[in-house]
Structure formats: C-alpha cells, structure tokens
C-alpha cells in the first residue's frame, strides 16, 4: 500500500508540521493536554475503564489519559508516530501500541473496550473508511461503550482552507500527495454512517461550532439497524 507512506516522517520537525501545521510547539502541546482532560470529563473516566485511541500521533493525549483509565491501546497507521507515542508514554505501564493495517481495528479483541476516541483523524477519511472504522469500533466496544470523534464540513473559519486544499488536490492527482487532505462531510452523512455501522448516534452529545467542526459520540446499543446484541435484521449484509 504506497498510500501508507504519506503517514511516515523523517524527523520531529516533519511530524510537528503534520500534527500542528503552523502552531508553535508550546501551543500544540498545551492544546493536546487540554483536549485530553476535556475528553476525560466528557467520557466520565474514573480509572476503571479500558479504552483505545485511533491515531495516537505522538501520544500526548494518551499520556494524559493513561492516569484516568485502567488501560489504553494506542493505534496508528504510522510506524513513526507509534514509535514516538511509545517514547512519550514510556512511563505509562497501562498503555499499549498497535499499528493499523488493512483490517482497520478488527485485529483488536471483540468487546474489550469501554470507550474509544479519535481526534483529527476522521477529518481526513472518506465515507468508506469512516464506515469500516466504525464497524470495527462496534466490534471491539463492550455493550453501552462509547466512541468520540470529530469531523468537519465547510464553515466560516475553514472556508479558506477548503479552497487552498482544493487547489492542492487539482495540482496533484496522486493518492500519496492527496491522502492527507481534509475530507468535508455534512453531519447528516456522519449520522447515517454511524447508524449503518450498527452504532447509535447520540444527538444530545453532538457539539458543533460556526466554523463547521463537529464532535460526535457514537454508542454501542440499540439502533435502527441492529438489535441490543448487535445482530442485524435478516437479509442485512454486514462486514
């Protein structure tokens, strides 16, 4: 898969640019710690839960969350990011590290986790990738487990970014160069994908801003497509 090379980096400077763009190192680190603490509160972590993270990057969020849960498995498509995360979390005995291959998260044990999270990863994924990741999430979450992630659509604060990346896309019709661009999805599509994957979309937990950014909470439970046990109705094709 040559597209995977898009996510490998040769230096800490390249990694910082990929993670934070033009942010300073200090601002980026402070933001990640603040995000981790916010997510810990949002997910009601009390030290008794097992969790996973999709796209752990350098492991800054994981290092903060490790003290707030029983265990945390970091997953990333990038080997260089996983190595960085392992270094960041070297003092966290309850954190594991796994590289994502072609089977999304299906390599992780079924019904192992109480919660999952992903920050600034699904904003890069097309609808098919989002769907299959969510199917894996349904498989590995325990009943009533929760998964929080963010997506983006075109809004006031990111319209310039959309047009800038559109120009990059038109200039480079090469999957390796365009893989890291944003994918712009409306919240109605995300709601459909959550439900198609057999999860429930928590309307009360949805957070949105005027800039087009959404935070979504998916719950493993009853949904229009699946029963409480996660069984699809007769005739339904599921991965």
N, C-alpha and C positions, 0 to 999 in steps of 0.2 A: 504494500500500500504506500505509494510515494507521497500521498497527501499527509501522512503522519509526520513527514519531515518538517512540515510547516510549524510543528509544535516543539521542535528541538532547538536549543540555543547554545551558542558557543562561549558565552560569557555572562557574568552577572549583569552587566550593562544591557545586553540584549534582553535578558529576562525581565529586568525592571521596565524597559520600554514596552515590552509585550504586555506586562501586567498593569502598568500605570500610565502609559502614554507620557504626557508632559508633566505629570505630577512630580513634586520633589519626593525623594526617598522618605523623608520625615513625614510628609503629609500622607503618603501612601500607607506607611506602617501604622500611623495613628488611626487612619480610616479603617484599616482591617481589624484592628483591635476593637474599635468602637462597634464595627459591624458584628464581630463575634459576640460581644456582650449583648448587643441588641437581639441577635438571633437566639442566644441562650434564654433570654427573657421571653421572647416570642414563642419558643418551643417548650417553655416551662421545664427546663432542665434542672434536675435536683441531685445529680450524681448517681442516679440509679439506672440510667438509660444507656443503651447501646446504639451507636449511630454510624453514619457514613457520610462522606463528602465526595461529590463529583467535581473534579477539577480543583484539587487542593493547592495548586500552584506551589509557592514557597513554603506553605504550611503555617502561615501566620495565624490564620483563623483557627486551624486545628490546634495549635499550641495553646491558644486561649481557651478553646472549648474542652480540651483534654481534662482540665481541672474541674469541669462542670458536668461530666458524664462518666459512666463506667468504662466505656471503650469507644474508640472512634477509628474507623478504617478510612484512610485517605486513598482515593483513586484518581488517576490522571492518565491521559493518553500519552503524556510526555515523560520519557525516562529522565530527562534532565531536571524537570520540575520535581519528580518524585525523589530524586537524589537530594535536591535542595530541601524538600519538605522533611526528609528523614534527618537531615542535619539540623534543621530548625527545631525539630521535635525530639532530639536525641535524649533529652532528659524526661520524656513522657513515655513511661513504660506501657501505658494503655493505648497507644496509637500504633496502627498497622499501616502498611503501604502496599498498594496493588496497582499494576499497570493495566489500563483498559485496552483490550484487544478488539477483535471484530465481533464479539458477542455482547457488547455493551456491558451490563453488570451481571449477566447471567452466570458468571463464574463464582459469584458470591453465594453463600448458603441461603436457602429459602427461609423466610420468616425468622430472620436473625436479628433484625434491627427495629428499634422503637422510633427512630427518626432518621431523616436524611436532609441534606442541604446542598445547594449548589449556587454559587454566586458568580455572575458574569460569565457563565458558560452557555446556557441555553440561548443567550442573545446571539450566539454565533451559529446555532444549529438550524437546519431546515426542518420542515414539519415531519419528515420521515424519521430523522434522528431523534427528535423530541419524542415522537410516539414510541419508538423502540426503547429509549431510555426509560420512559415512564412505565412501559411494560415490565422492564427489569425491576424498577422500583416497586411495583406491585408485588412481584415475586418475592423480593427479599425483605419487605416490611412485615412486621407482625400485624395481626388484626388491630385496627384503630391506630396504626402507625401513621406518622405524618412526614411529608416531604415539602420543603420550601425552596422555591427557585424564583429567578427573575427573568423577565422578557422585556422586549422593547418594541414600540411602534413609533412612527414619525410624530414628533411633537415639537413644541415651541423651542425647547432647549437643544434639540439634536437635529433639527432640520438641515443645518449647515453640514453636519457630519454625514447625514444621508447622501447629500449631493456630492460631497467630497469622495465618499466611498463608491458611489455610483460611477464617478469618473475613473477611479482605480479599476473597478470591475470592467468597464468598457475598454480600458487600455491593456488589461492583462487577462485574456481569455485562457487562463492557466489555473487549474484547480489548486496547485501548490501555492500560488500567489494570492488567490482569492479566498482560500479556506478560512482565513482569519477575519474576514469582513463580517459586519453585523448582518443578521437576518431580521427583517422587520415584520412582526406578526401582530395582528389585532388580537385583543383579549378574547373575542368570541371564538377564534380558531383555537387558542390555547385551551379554553374551556372544553371544546369538542375533543381535543386530543387527550386531555386528562380523562374524560369520560370514556372515550374509545379504548383507552388502556386499562379500563376497569377500576379507576380510582374515582373518588368523589371530589368535586371542586368546591372548596369552602368559600362561599360567597362572602361570609362575614369577615373572613381574614384577608380578603383582597385589598391591597394597598396600591394606589395609583397617584401619580403627580401630573401636573400640567405639561410636563416635558415628554410624556409618552412612556415612562418607565412603570412597570407593574411588578409587584411581588405577589406570588401565588402560593397558596397552600393546598396541597392535594392530600387526601386522607384515604387510607385503605379501609373501606367499609362498603356499605350498600351504595349502589349506583344504578342508573337506568339500564346498564348493560350487564351487570354481574350481580349475583346474589351475595349474601353475607359470607359465604365460604369461598367467594372468588370464582364460582362456576359460571360459565357463560350459558345463555339460553341455547336450546337445541338449534343446530344449524349455524351457530356463530363461529367464525373462523378466528382463532387467536394464536399468537406466536407461542 
